[in-house]
């Protein structure tokens, strides 16, 4: 019987697997299994001018494009 990712996503098995692996990695790094602090991280992504006229500018990196943001714990694991 093949296990499909779609079925895991629909019945939330995928989230349970992610949560358990997240706890294991934290414990292996000598941290508490549950999150105590979080941080926002960002990345500038260069976009082609011909694809979209709606682009910004990151003056720190001198890149035309967009910034994407993600929330991580202090180990850098995605929340």
Phi and psi in radians as a Rosetta constraint file:
Dihedral C 1 N 2 CA 2 C 2 CIRCULARHARMONIC -1.443 0.35
Dihedral N 2 CA 2 C 2 N 3 CIRCULARHARMONIC 2.347 0.35
Dihedral C 2 N 3 CA 3 C 3 CIRCULARHARMONIC -1.633 0.35
Dihedral N 3 CA 3 C 3 N 4 CIRCULARHARMONIC 2.139 0.35
Dihedral C 3 N 4 CA 4 C 4 CIRCULARHARMONIC -1.745 0.35
Dihedral N 4 CA 4 C 4 N 5 CIRCULARHARMONIC 2.475 0.35
Dihedral C 4 N 5 CA 5 C 5 CIRCULARHARMONIC -1.067 0.35
Dihedral N 5 CA 5 C 5 N 6 CIRCULARHARMONIC -0.625 0.35
Dihedral C 5 N 6 CA 6 C 6 CIRCULARHARMONIC -1.042 0.35
Dihedral N 6 CA 6 C 6 N 7 CIRCULARHARMONIC -0.760 0.35
Dihedral C 6 N 7 CA 7 C 7 CIRCULARHARMONIC -1.154 0.35
Dihedral N 7 CA 7 C 7 N 8 CIRCULARHARMONIC -0.730 0.35
Dihedral C 7 N 8 CA 8 C 8 CIRCULARHARMONIC -1.078 0.35
Dihedral N 8 CA 8 C 8 N 9 CIRCULARHARMONIC -0.686 0.35
Dihedral C 8 N 9 CA 9 C 9 CIRCULARHARMONIC -1.167 0.35
Dihedral N 9 CA 9 C 9 N 10 CIRCULARHARMONIC -0.738 0.35
Dihedral C 9 N 10 CA 10 C 10 CIRCULARHARMONIC -1.203 0.35
Dihedral N 10 CA 10 C 10 N 11 CIRCULARHARMONIC -0.658 0.35
Dihedral C 10 N 11 CA 11 C 11 CIRCULARHARMONIC -1.685 0.35
Dihedral N 11 CA 11 C 11 N 12 CIRCULARHARMONIC 0.212 0.35
Dihedral C 11 N 12 CA 12 C 12 CIRCULARHARMONIC 1.181 0.35
Dihedral N 12 CA 12 C 12 N 13 CIRCULARHARMONIC 0.256 0.35
Dihedral C 12 N 13 CA 13 C 13 CIRCULARHARMONIC -1.072 0.35
Dihedral N 13 CA 13 C 13 N 14 CIRCULARHARMONIC -0.665 0.35
Dihedral C 13 N 14 CA 14 C 14 CIRCULARHARMONIC -1.027 0.35
Dihedral N 14 CA 14 C 14 N 15 CIRCULARHARMONIC -0.717 0.35
Dihedral C 14 N 15 CA 15 C 15 CIRCULARHARMONIC -1.176 0.35
Dihedral N 15 CA 15 C 15 N 16 CIRCULARHARMONIC -0.647 0.35
Dihedral C 15 N 16 CA 16 C 16 CIRCULARHARMONIC -1.152 0.35
Dihedral N 16 CA 16 C 16 N 17 CIRCULARHARMONIC -0.714 0.35
Dihedral C 16 N 17 CA 17 C 17 CIRCULARHARMONIC -1.106 0.35
Dihedral N 17 CA 17 C 17 N 18 CIRCULARHARMONIC -0.804 0.35
Dihedral C 17 N 18 CA 18 C 18 CIRCULARHARMONIC -1.040 0.35
Dihedral N 18 CA 18 C 18 N 19 CIRCULARHARMONIC -0.778 0.35
Dihedral C 18 N 19 CA 19 C 19 CIRCULARHARMONIC -1.105 0.35
Dihedral N 19 CA 19 C 19 N 20 CIRCULARHARMONIC -0.758 0.35
Dihedral C 19 N 20 CA 20 C 20 CIRCULARHARMONIC -1.150 0.35
Dihedral N 20 CA 20 C 20 N 21 CIRCULARHARMONIC -0.769 0.35
Dihedral C 20 N 21 CA 21 C 21 CIRCULARHARMONIC -1.100 0.35
Dihedral N 21 CA 21 C 21 N 22 CIRCULARHARMONIC -0.685 0.35
Dihedral C 21 N 22 CA 22 C 22 CIRCULARHARMONIC -1.018 0.35
Dihedral N 22 CA 22 C 22 N 23 CIRCULARHARMONIC -0.814 0.35
Dihedral C 22 N 23 CA 23 C 23 CIRCULARHARMONIC -1.101 0.35
Dihedral N 23 CA 23 C 23 N 24 CIRCULARHARMONIC -0.751 0.35
Dihedral C 23 N 24 CA 24 C 24 CIRCULARHARMONIC -1.078 0.35
Dihedral N 24 CA 24 C 24 N 25 CIRCULARHARMONIC -0.734 0.35
Dihedral C 24 N 25 CA 25 C 25 CIRCULARHARMONIC -1.143 0.35
Dihedral N 25 CA 25 C 25 N 26 CIRCULARHARMONIC -0.718 0.35
Dihedral C 25 N 26 CA 26 C 26 CIRCULARHARMONIC -1.111 0.35
Dihedral N 26 CA 26 C 26 N 27 CIRCULARHARMONIC -0.767 0.35
Dihedral C 26 N 27 CA 27 C 27 CIRCULARHARMONIC -1.133 0.35
Dihedral N 27 CA 27 C 27 N 28 CIRCULARHARMONIC -0.707 0.35
Dihedral C 27 N 28 CA 28 C 28 CIRCULARHARMONIC -1.104 0.35
Dihedral N 28 CA 28 C 28 N 29 CIRCULARHARMONIC -0.450 0.35
Dihedral C 28 N 29 CA 29 C 29 CIRCULARHARMONIC -1.620 0.35
Dihedral N 29 CA 29 C 29 N 30 CIRCULARHARMONIC 0.289 0.35
Dihedral C 29 N 30 CA 30 C 30 CIRCULARHARMONIC 1.060 0.35
Dihedral N 30 CA 30 C 30 N 31 CIRCULARHARMONIC 0.699 0.35
Dihedral C 30 N 31 CA 31 C 31 CIRCULARHARMONIC -2.030 0.35
Dihedral N 31 CA 31 C 31 N 32 CIRCULARHARMONIC 2.872 0.35
Dihedral C 31 N 32 CA 32 C 32 CIRCULARHARMONIC -1.160 0.35
Dihedral N 32 CA 32 C 32 N 33 CIRCULARHARMONIC 2.575 0.35
Dihedral C 32 N 33 CA 33 C 33 CIRCULARHARMONIC -1.105 0.35
Dihedral N 33 CA 33 C 33 N 34 CIRCULARHARMONIC -0.532 0.35
Dihedral C 33 N 34 CA 34 C 34 CIRCULARHARMONIC -1.714 0.35
Dihedral N 34 CA 34 C 34 N 35 CIRCULARHARMONIC 2.700 0.35
Dihedral C 34 N 35 CA 35 C 35 CIRCULARHARMONIC -1.248 0.35
Dihedral N 35 CA 35 C 35 N 36 CIRCULARHARMONIC 2.415 0.35
Dihedral C 35 N 36 CA 36 C 36 CIRCULARHARMONIC -2.045 0.35
Dihedral N 36 CA 36 C 36 N 37 CIRCULARHARMONIC -0.471 0.35
Dihedral C 36 N 37 CA 37 C 37 CIRCULARHARMONIC -2.499 0.35
Dihedral N 37 CA 37 C 37 N 38 CIRCULARHARMONIC 2.688 0.35
Dihedral C 37 N 38 CA 38 C 38 CIRCULARHARMONIC -2.418 0.35
Dihedral N 38 CA 38 C 38 N 39 CIRCULARHARMONIC 2.841 0.35
Dihedral C 38 N 39 CA 39 C 39 CIRCULARHARMONIC -2.445 0.35
Dihedral N 39 CA 39 C 39 N 40 CIRCULARHARMONIC 2.651 0.35
Dihedral C 39 N 40 CA 40 C 40 CIRCULARHARMONIC -1.653 0.35
Dihedral N 40 CA 40 C 40 N 41 CIRCULARHARMONIC 2.350 0.35
Dihedral C 40 N 41 CA 41 C 41 CIRCULARHARMONIC -2.124 0.35
Dihedral N 41 CA 41 C 41 N 42 CIRCULARHARMONIC 2.586 0.35
Dihedral C 41 N 42 CA 42 C 42 CIRCULARHARMONIC -2.337 0.35
Dihedral N 42 CA 42 C 42 N 43 CIRCULARHARMONIC 2.779 0.35
Dihedral C 42 N 43 CA 43 C 43 CIRCULARHARMONIC -2.515 0.35
Dihedral N 43 CA 43 C 43 N 44 CIRCULARHARMONIC 2.368 0.35
Dihedral C 43 N 44 CA 44 C 44 CIRCULARHARMONIC -1.528 0.35
Dihedral N 44 CA 44 C 44 N 45 CIRCULARHARMONIC 2.259 0.35
Dihedral C 44 N 45 CA 45 C 45 CIRCULARHARMONIC -2.051 0.35
Dihedral N 45 CA 45 C 45 N 46 CIRCULARHARMONIC 2.092 0.35
Dihedral C 45 N 46 CA 46 C 46 CIRCULARHARMONIC -1.265 0.35
Dihedral N 46 CA 46 C 46 N 47 CIRCULARHARMONIC 2.349 0.35
Dihedral C 46 N 47 CA 47 C 47 CIRCULARHARMONIC -2.102 0.35
Dihedral N 47 CA 47 C 47 N 48 CIRCULARHARMONIC 2.633 0.35
Dihedral C 47 N 48 CA 48 C 48 CIRCULARHARMONIC -1.308 0.35
Dihedral N 48 CA 48 C 48 N 49 CIRCULARHARMONIC 2.396 0.35
Dihedral C 48 N 49 CA 49 C 49 CIRCULARHARMONIC -1.133 0.35
Dihedral N 49 CA 49 C 49 N 50 CIRCULARHARMONIC -0.572 0.35
Dihedral C 49 N 50 CA 50 C 50 CIRCULARHARMONIC -1.273 0.35
Dihedral N 50 CA 50 C 50 N 51 CIRCULARHARMONIC -0.360 0.35
Dihedral C 50 N 51 CA 51 C 51 CIRCULARHARMONIC -1.387 0.35
Dihedral N 51 CA 51 C 51 N 52 CIRCULARHARMONIC -0.746 0.35
Dihedral C 51 N 52 CA 52 C 52 CIRCULARHARMONIC -2.547 0.35
Dihedral N 52 CA 52 C 52 N 53 CIRCULARHARMONIC 2.396 0.35
Dihedral C 52 N 53 CA 53 C 53 CIRCULARHARMONIC -1.515 0.35
Dihedral N 53 CA 53 C 53 N 54 CIRCULARHARMONIC -0.162 0.35
Dihedral C 53 N 54 CA 54 C 54 CIRCULARHARMONIC -1.623 0.35
Dihedral N 54 CA 54 C 54 N 55 CIRCULARHARMONIC 1.316 0.35
Dihedral C 54 N 55 CA 55 C 55 CIRCULARHARMONIC -2.167 0.35
Dihedral N 55 CA 55 C 55 N 56 CIRCULARHARMONIC 2.682 0.35
Dihedral C 55 N 56 CA 56 C 56 CIRCULARHARMONIC -1.879 0.35
Dihedral N 56 CA 56 C 56 N 57 CIRCULARHARMONIC -2.946 0.35
Dihedral C 56 N 57 CA 57 C 57 CIRCULARHARMONIC -2.414 0.35
Dihedral N 57 CA 57 C 57 N 58 CIRCULARHARMONIC 2.232 0.35
Dihedral C 57 N 58 CA 58 C 58 CIRCULARHARMONIC -1.698 0.35
Dihedral N 58 CA 58 C 58 N 59 CIRCULARHARMONIC 1.798 0.35
Dihedral C 58 N 59 CA 59 C 59 CIRCULARHARMONIC -1.169 0.35
Dihedral N 59 CA 59 C 59 N 60 CIRCULARHARMONIC -0.468 0.35
Dihedral C 59 N 60 CA 60 C 60 CIRCULARHARMONIC -1.176 0.35
Dihedral N 60 CA 60 C 60 N 61 CIRCULARHARMONIC -0.650 0.35
Dihedral C 60 N 61 CA 61 C 61 CIRCULARHARMONIC -1.859 0.35
Dihedral N 61 CA 61 C 61 N 62 CIRCULARHARMONIC -0.073 0.35
Dihedral C 61 N 62 CA 62 C 62 CIRCULARHARMONIC 0.964 0.35
Dihedral N 62 CA 62 C 62 N 63 CIRCULARHARMONIC 0.888 0.35
Dihedral C 62 N 63 CA 63 C 63 CIRCULARHARMONIC -2.166 0.35
Dihedral N 63 CA 63 C 63 N 64 CIRCULARHARMONIC 2.277 0.35
Dihedral C 63 N 64 CA 64 C 64 CIRCULARHARMONIC -1.447 0.35
Dihedral N 64 CA 64 C 64 N 65 CIRCULARHARMONIC 2.275 0.35
Dihedral C 64 N 65 CA 65 C 65 CIRCULARHARMONIC 2.788 0.35
Dihedral N 65 CA 65 C 65 N 66 CIRCULARHARMONIC -2.607 0.35
Dihedral C 65 N 66 CA 66 C 66 CIRCULARHARMONIC -2.185 0.35
Dihedral N 66 CA 66 C 66 N 67 CIRCULARHARMONIC 2.751 0.35
Dihedral C 66 N 67 CA 67 C 67 CIRCULARHARMONIC -1.840 0.35
Dihedral N 67 CA 67 C 67 N 68 CIRCULARHARMONIC 2.381 0.35
Dihedral C 67 N 68 CA 68 C 68 CIRCULARHARMONIC -2.032 0.35
Dihedral N 68 CA 68 C 68 N 69 CIRCULARHARMONIC 2.547 0.35
Dihedral C 68 N 69 CA 69 C 69 CIRCULARHARMONIC -2.106 0.35
Dihedral N 69 CA 69 C 69 N 70 CIRCULARHARMONIC 2.644 0.35
Dihedral C 69 N 70 CA 70 C 70 CIRCULARHARMONIC -2.590 0.35
Dihedral N 70 CA 70 C 70 N 71 CIRCULARHARMONIC 2.626 0.35
Dihedral C 70 N 71 CA 71 C 71 CIRCULARHARMONIC -1.771 0.35
Dihedral N 71 CA 71 C 71 N 72 CIRCULARHARMONIC 2.269 0.35
Dihedral C 71 N 72 CA 72 C 72 CIRCULARHARMONIC -2.299 0.35
Dihedral N 72 CA 72 C 72 N 73 CIRCULARHARMONIC 2.796 0.35
Dihedral C 72 N 73 CA 73 C 73 CIRCULARHARMONIC -1.502 0.35
Dihedral N 73 CA 73 C 73 N 74 CIRCULARHARMONIC -3.088 0.35
Dihedral C 73 N 74 CA 74 C 74 CIRCULARHARMONIC -1.266 0.35
Dihedral N 74 CA 74 C 74 N 75 CIRCULARHARMONIC -0.160 0.35
Dihedral C 74 N 75 CA 75 C 75 CIRCULARHARMONIC -1.565 0.35
Dihedral N 75 CA 75 C 75 N 76 CIRCULARHARMONIC -0.131 0.35
Dihedral C 75 N 76 CA 76 C 76 CIRCULARHARMONIC 1.592 0.35
Dihedral N 76 CA 76 C 76 N 77 CIRCULARHARMONIC 0.161 0.35
Dihedral C 76 N 77 CA 77 C 77 CIRCULARHARMONIC -1.399 0.35
Dihedral N 77 CA 77 C 77 N 78 CIRCULARHARMONIC 2.384 0.35
Dihedral C 77 N 78 CA 78 C 78 CIRCULARHARMONIC -1.192 0.35
Dihedral N 78 CA 78 C 78 N 79 CIRCULARHARMONIC 2.375 0.35
